[in-house]
């Protein structure tokens, strides 16, 4: 789907009929490899799956295509076939991290909410200011200068029981 209109995207996604299933893991990277040559430069790709990648060994090929087109890849994962310690899941994390995308683990009822949150990324004014990817759990701190020219700021944090605090320039906690 070639669109810059978020309403068109959501309408088309609403028309998708899912069938089959029970075939974990899936050939997710093969699908991504087929889609990336059709993607516009600096576009976004969304992979919807309920399983890890069976074809995780295609990482180098797919990452080369992602870098060539500068595509941001997001994985929206539902279902019970997402073993987070598997190579098939870790390849999702690596590809999303290197492309300034994200991995969203959710149940099927949350898909609409996540898509609405991603809607802001489709704006031509969207700019990713910072991305941090940590291999292991722990504390992370980063400075991000925000001024009046920024009309909207989205922060996404993932992990087991993540905690976020935001401080102003005087080091006072806002959140």
Backbone torsions as a table, in degrees:
resi	resn	phi	psi	omega
1	UNK	NA	120.3	179.2
2	UNK	-101.1	100.0	-179.4
3	UNK	-150.9	150.7	172.2
4	UNK	-111.6	4.2	-175.7
5	UNK	-103.0	116.3	-176.2
6	UNK	-63.8	-34.2	179.4
7	UNK	-66.2	-39.0	176.3
8	UNK	-62.6	-42.9	-179.9
9	UNK	-61.9	-48.8	-179.1
10	UNK	-62.9	-37.4	178.2
11	UNK	-64.7	-45.4	179.6
12	UNK	-64.7	-41.1	179.2
13	UNK	-63.9	-33.9	178.0
14	UNK	-66.8	-20.0	-179.4
15	UNK	-87.9	-8.8	-177.7
16	UNK	-69.7	131.1	176.0
17	UNK	-106.9	124.5	-178.6
18	UNK	-98.5	133.5	177.7
19	UNK	-141.6	165.6	-179.7
20	UNK	84.6	-146.5	178.9
21	UNK	117.9	177.3	179.0
22	UNK	77.9	9.2	-177.3
23	UNK	-112.3	73.8	-179.9
24	UNK	-96.1	142.5	-14.1
25	UNK	-74.5	-178.0	-175.0
26	UNK	-119.5	167.9	179.5
27	UNK	-89.6	57.6	-174.2
28	UNK	-66.8	-40.6	-177.7
29	UNK	-71.6	-29.8	175.3
30	UNK	-63.2	-42.3	177.2
31	UNK	-63.7	-42.7	178.9
32	UNK	-64.8	-40.4	178.6
33	UNK	-61.9	-35.2	178.3
34	UNK	-73.4	-33.6	-176.0
35	UNK	-80.7	-35.5	-172.7
36	UNK	-59.9	-39.0	177.4
37	UNK	-62.5	-21.9	179.6
38	UNK	-88.5	-12.9	-176.8
39	UNK	-74.0	144.8	173.9
40	UNK	-73.5	150.5	175.7
41	UNK	-57.3	143.5	178.8
42	UNK	61.8	29.5	179.0
43	UNK	-97.0	-174.6	179.8
44	UNK	-121.5	140.8	176.9
45	UNK	-119.4	141.9	179.6
46	UNK	-124.1	125.0	179.0
47	UNK	-109.0	117.4	177.7
48	UNK	-101.1	125.6	-179.4
49	UNK	-155.6	159.2	173.0
50	UNK	-114.8	17.4	-175.3
51	UNK	-149.3	163.0	174.9
52	UNK	-75.4	172.6	-177.9
53	UNK	-86.7	121.5	174.1
54	UNK	-72.0	-32.9	-174.4
55	UNK	-99.0	40.5	-176.8
56	UNK	-61.3	-18.7	179.4
57	UNK	-70.9	-7.8	178.0
58	UNK	-85.7	9.8	-176.0
59	UNK	-50.9	-50.4	-175.9
60	UNK	-60.7	-44.3	179.3
61	UNK	-61.7	-46.9	-176.9
62	UNK	-69.4	-41.5	180.0
63	UNK	-64.9	-33.6	176.7
64	UNK	-64.3	-43.1	178.0
65	UNK	-64.8	-40.6	178.7
66	UNK	-60.6	-46.7	-178.3
67	UNK	-67.4	-38.4	-179.5
68	UNK	-61.5	-42.3	-178.5
69	UNK	-93.8	-9.1	-176.5
70	UNK	56.1	47.6	-179.4
71	UNK	-92.0	137.0	174.2
72	UNK	-91.7	123.6	-175.8
73	UNK	-110.1	126.7	178.1
74	UNK	-117.0	136.6	178.6
75	UNK	-110.6	123.2	178.0
76	UNK	-110.2	105.5	-170.5
77	UNK	-111.1	129.2	174.9
78	UNK	-127.5	163.6	173.4
79	UNK	99.8	-178.2	-173.6
80	UNK	-102.1	6.4	-177.1
81	UNK	-102.0	31.0	-177.9
82	UNK	-114.0	73.4	177.4
83	UNK	-72.2	106.8	-173.3
84	UNK	-67.6	-13.3	178.2
85	UNK	-95.5	-2.5	-178.0
86	UNK	-80.9	156.2	175.9
87	UNK	-61.6	-34.4	-179.9
88	UNK	-65.2	-27.8	175.7
89	UNK	-85.3	-41.4	-178.4
90	UNK	-62.1	-30.3	177.4
91	UNK	-66.9	-33.8	174.3
92	UNK	-62.1	-44.7	-179.5
93	UNK	-62.6	-43.9	-179.0
94	UNK	-65.4	-45.6	-178.5
95	UNK	-65.9	-41.0	179.5
96	UNK	-67.8	-41.1	-179.3
97	UNK	-64.2	-46.1	-177.6
98	UNK	-69.9	-19.1	-177.1
99	UNK	-107.3	9.3	-177.4
100	UNK	62.2	36.3	175.1
101	UNK	-107.4	-162.7	-179.0
102	UNK	-146.0	160.3	169.6
103	UNK	-109.1	123.9	178.6
104	UNK	-111.3	114.5	172.7
105	UNK	-95.3	122.9	-175.9
106	UNK	-153.9	168.7	170.8
107	UNK	-93.6	166.8	-173.3
108	UNK	-61.7	-27.4	179.7
109	UNK	-70.5	-20.2	-177.3
110	UNK	-91.2	-7.5	-175.0
111	UNK	-57.0	-47.6	-178.4
112	UNK	-59.9	-43.3	179.8
113	UNK	-62.5	-41.5	179.4
114	UNK	-66.2	-41.9	178.3
115	UNK	-61.9	-38.7	177.9
116	UNK	-66.5	-35.8	176.8
117	UNK	-67.4	-36.0	179.3
118	UNK	-73.5	-16.4	-178.2
119	UNK	-54.3	-39.4	-178.6
120	UNK	-64.1	-28.5	178.7
121	UNK	-68.1	-19.4	-178.2
122	UNK	-82.1	-7.7	178.3
123	UNK	-67.8	141.6	177.1
124	UNK	-65.1	-19.5	-179.6
125	UNK	-86.6	-5.9	-177.3
126	UNK	-67.0	130.8	175.5
127	UNK	-136.8	126.8	175.5
128	UNK	-79.0	118.2	-177.1
129	UNK	-86.7	-33.6	-175.2
130	UNK	-158.7	142.7	174.6
131	UNK	-139.0	130.3	179.2
132	UNK	-125.3	130.1	178.5
133	UNK	-126.5	122.0	-178.2
134	UNK	-111.9	133.5	178.5
135	UNK	-69.7	-36.1	-177.0
136	UNK	-126.3	156.7	178.0
137	UNK	-62.5	148.0	178.7
138	UNK	162.7	-176.7	-180.0
139	UNK	-87.8	146.3	176.3
140	UNK	-140.6	141.9	178.2
141	UNK	-134.0	139.2	178.2
142	UNK	-145.1	147.6	175.8
143	UNK	-96.4	138.0	178.3
144	UNK	-140.6	116.0	-179.9
145	UNK	-84.2	123.7	179.9
146	UNK	-122.4	127.1	178.6
147	UNK	-122.6	-172.4	-175.1
148	UNK	-65.2	-18.9	-178.4
149	UNK	-73.2	-15.8	179.3
150	UNK	-90.1	115.5	-176.7
151	UNK	-88.3	-21.4	-178.5
152	UNK	-150.2	139.1	179.9
153	UNK	-131.6	123.7	177.4
154	UNK	-112.8	136.1	178.0
155	UNK	-123.3	129.1	178.1
156	UNK	-121.0	131.3	-180.0
157	UNK	-135.0	137.8	-178.0
158	UNK	-135.3	157.8	178.6
159	UNK	141.1	-178.0	177.7
160	UNK	-83.2	117.1	179.1
161	UNK	52.4	55.2	-179.5
162	UNK	-69.5	150.0	178.2
163	UNK	-126.5	131.9	-179.5
164	UNK	-122.6	133.8	171.2
165	UNK	-131.8	143.2	179.8
166	UNK	-121.9	133.5	-179.0
167	UNK	-121.1	146.2	178.1
168	UNK	-83.9	177.6	-177.9
169	UNK	-59.7	-21.4	177.3
170	UNK	-89.7	9.7	179.1
171	UNK	68.2	22.2	174.9
172	UNK	-87.2	135.5	-179.8
173	UNK	-71.9	125.7	176.9
174	UNK	-93.3	-45.0	178.1
175	UNK	-127.7	NA	NA
